């Protein structure tokens, strides 16, 4: 069905707030959008690694930075910074931290996956229903938002749901 779904981040479906982090998530059908605010001093390996238990963030992130700066370094030695107005793709196997005294703010989205028409082969790894990630993989959550995964459910704060839907 064609349409426009509009949600406000001031009424998120979920808020995650581990150390020096706030992630507001809104859902629209099978799609999600997240707004991240990371405080000065935030570092994935210090704030998230102890909860997640992997050496580096194993998620891929696609988004847009709104304020502040973030430095990202990968296991292969490559690194760089993301700043306001820049779109980014951060591949799995990274650490990241806020640069300077200004909070880093960004947003990203996750789209509903289309069902694959390819038949599973006997040598394919088992898949989870929710994300398609291999069963037993360290990240089987659809959201890890700069390393913050759904495993952080102790930090979730449910919020009232308000959804405006405009059909075109």
Secondary structure, DSSP 8 states (H G I E B T S, - for coil): ---EEE--GGG-SEEE--TTEEEEEEEETTEEEEEEEE-TT-BHHHHTHHHH--SSB---EEEEEEESEEEEEETTS-EEEE-TT-EEEE-SSEEEEEESSS-EEEEEEE-------S---TTS--B-TTT--BTT-S--SS--TTT--GGGGGGEEE-----EEE--
